Amino acid sequence: MADKPDMGEIASFNEAKLKKTETQNTTLQTKETTEQEKRSEIS
C-alpha cells in the first residue's frame, strides 16, 4: 500500500549525517508595545 511509510529507510537513518544548527529564541511584542509603535508612526 502506498500510504504506509517505508520503515527500512527509518531504520537506516543516520543522525551523524545531520548538520549542527544554532537556534535563537525570540519574544513577541506585547499589545502595548505595538500600540506605542503605531502612535509614534502617526506623529
C-alpha positions, -999 to +999 in steps of 0.1 A: +000+000+000+013+035-009+000+051+023+024+032+047+059+046+053+090+027+043+103+015+077+135+004+061+145+040+055+137+050+090+157+021+105+188+030+085+186+067+093+220+081+105+218+111+129+256+117+124+249+130+089+227+158+103+242+193+103+245+211+136+225+243+138+221+271+163+187+281+173+176+316+186+146+322+208+127+354+201+099+370+220+068+385+206+059+421+212+032+429+237+000+446+226+011+477+244+044+479+226+026+475+192+002+503+201+031+526+212+048+520+178+016+527+159+012+560+178+048+570+172+045+564+134+014+586+132+030+616+149 
